[in-house]
Amino acid sequence: MSTPSTPHTPDNQNDTRQSQHTPTDAPRSIAIIGAGLAGTGAALALARAGYRVDLYSDRTRDALRDEVPATGTAILFGASRTADAQIIDDLYADNPAAHFAASAAGLANPDNPSGVDSFPARYTYEAQSVDARLRADDRLAAFLDLTGDTAGDATGSAFHVTRVTPPDLDRIAADHDLTLVATGKGGLADAFTTDHERTPYPGPQRRVLTVTATGLPSDHLFSGRAEVPGVNNALLSLHEEGEVFVGPYLHKDGLDAWVILAWARPGTATEQAFSEATDAESSLRILQDLHRRVLPDVADDLDQLRPIEADPHSWLAGAVTPRVRRPVGYTDGGSLVAALGDTAIAVDPIAGQGAQLGDFQVAALVEGLTAAETSGQPWDADLLTDLFEAHWDNHGAAGVAVTSLFLGDPLYAEVAGAFFGSAGADPAYATALFSLFSEPAPALTLRTAEDVAGLVASFSQKVTA
Ligand SMILES: Cc1cc2nc3c(=O)[nH]c(=O)nc-3n(C[C@H](O)[C@H](O)[C@H](O)COP(=O)(O)OP(=O)(O)OC[C@H]3O[C@@H](n4cnc5c(N)ncnc54)[C@H](O)[C@@H]3O)c2cc1C
């Protein structure tokens, strides 16, 4: 466990008024900046908890859903679905196209006639794979239902479409009992200083290219890969120049789709190819070519995919700069603000942690704020820091660690060798590896082949594949 972060507290801070609230007052007011998954989730859950919520978005509801790419794939890999269910009812539970429960791990191997060593893993959980734009839109719709309409209701909750500037933030934070900044990796995130001790790398470790496409049914069994029948299968493949995930995905328009999510190591031909993506069609072609070149066993399958014509935003290219920020900051005028979602913890998507961490953080924040209200504890910097520290201890540190493991950090060299060295002989190895997407805590202590064997032993009983 790392040393708790110490918030910067300027002399002119004005959060003392936050301790003056009494239970007989009108509902406390909360401002949330940013209507991504974290912002919409917090708005809905806090409004449901009885608070007056002002949700600020730089885009209209329609634009958020239809005029931008998803900020990420946002697969919920198991344990985080419980936190998600604390925020909003599971609206996708009955949709088989939105779930998968097995992955064939593949290790490119030119000496293998198929070009790949393949290891099937049956999960001990069910991953839910739903377009982040649909998830956020459903949260926003439920929030708007509570408010009556965008103009506000009896408690005064409302959705405001405006790009919040730092002076706006100053004013908003001064006018609300609590202000949460959920503007993702950019936006107003600079209101919070970087926690360098917890930030694992100074810059991006991979270039990322992703596209959503149709053409294969969600229960497709890939040729040439070890498969687990009876559940939807995904693929996670490692090759010399990077990694690729291919999995079923419920597109925002209800299409039974697939997402291809690929990472390129710096300085490789794959990275160069990714930089040439200009739209969904070229992204898909680049990723199909990549499979033809380094993962040929599934190249014919991937060639059946085609772009989603109705959604020109179904692709995304770039690189994530990892950053863990101090949980609280102050506006120029000295008002307290707290970081939420990617604004608080941004990680490379290779281990699928970002949206999951956001869900855990929102669920715990709502519980923490209501408990503090009941006990008369002020909503001040100490409380918000304590809540973030608990989130860091329960989920954040592990999410960051498992991301480093999947990025091939030298710290985990023996661990990676142990997983892949034994996965062919014992399916529990691949299952244990995939369990880390859902429950990453073991990544905090896994260092040796012996550690891996210990983790795998706990899965041997559960593996049915
Ligand atoms: C390629 C990729 C794949 C991923 N896959 C997964 C995965 O499988 N599982 C997983 O758990 N996570 C995954 N993630 C991470 C996940 O997508 C993010 O953690 C999550 O979407 C972040 O949500 P957020 O609400 O914190 O931020 P965002 O989604 O970035 O939302 C921020 C919102 O704030 C708005 N905004 C910005 N500035 C302002 C302003 N000044 N005023 C008003 N509004 C503003 C933005 O327009 C945006 O709507 C992936 C990420 C990437 C890049």
The ligand as a Gaussian input file, in Angstrom:
#p B3LYP/6-31G(d) Opt

LIG

0 1
 C       -9.460000       1.779000     -26.621000
 C       -9.961000       1.705000     -25.223000
 C      -10.541000       0.525000     -24.754000
 C      -10.983000       0.442000     -23.437000
 N      -11.489000      -0.741000     -22.975000
 C      -11.925000      -0.829000     -21.694000
 C      -12.482000      -2.048000     -21.196000
 O      -12.608000      -3.043000     -21.917000
 N      -12.917000      -2.073000     -19.907000
 C      -12.809000      -0.986000     -19.092000
 O      -13.208000      -1.069000     -17.928000
 N      -12.286000       0.179000     -19.540000
 C      -11.855000       0.283000     -20.812000
 N      -11.349000       1.464000     -21.270000
 C      -11.365000       2.635000     -20.392000
 C      -12.754000       3.279000     -20.356000
 O      -13.259000       3.470000     -21.646000
 C      -12.653000       4.627000     -19.631000
 O      -12.070000       4.401000     -18.378000
 C      -14.010000       5.275000     -19.421000
 O      -14.770000       5.347000     -20.605000
 C      -13.790000       6.680000     -18.846000
 O      -15.022000       7.279000     -18.539000
 P      -15.041000       8.745000     -17.905000
 O      -16.473000       9.077000     -17.734000
 O      -14.161000       8.807000     -16.726000
 O      -14.376000       9.694000     -18.995000
 P      -14.844000      10.034000     -20.482000
 O      -15.537000       8.889000     -21.101000
 O      -13.647000      10.580000     -21.165000
 O      -15.931000      11.190000     -20.305000
 C      -15.590000      12.512000     -20.066000
 C      -16.712000      13.399000     -20.581000
 O      -16.460000      14.749000     -20.159000
 C      -16.687000      15.611000     -21.258000
 N      -15.927000      16.843000     -21.024000
 C      -14.589000      17.041000     -21.156000
 N      -14.274000      18.293000     -20.838000
 C      -15.429000      18.919000     -20.491000
 C      -15.740000      20.244000     -20.052000
 N      -14.780000      21.146000     -19.901000
 N      -17.036000      20.552000     -19.791000
 C      -18.016000      19.626000     -19.927000
 N      -17.771000      18.352000     -20.327000
 C      -16.488000      18.011000     -20.603000
 C      -16.208000      14.788000     -22.452000
 O      -16.695000      15.280000     -23.683000
 C      -16.786000      13.428000     -22.097000
 O      -18.137000      13.327000     -22.520000
 C      -10.872000       1.560000     -22.575000
 C      -10.297000       2.750000     -23.054000
 C       -9.839000       2.821000     -24.355000
 C       -9.210000       4.098000     -24.842000

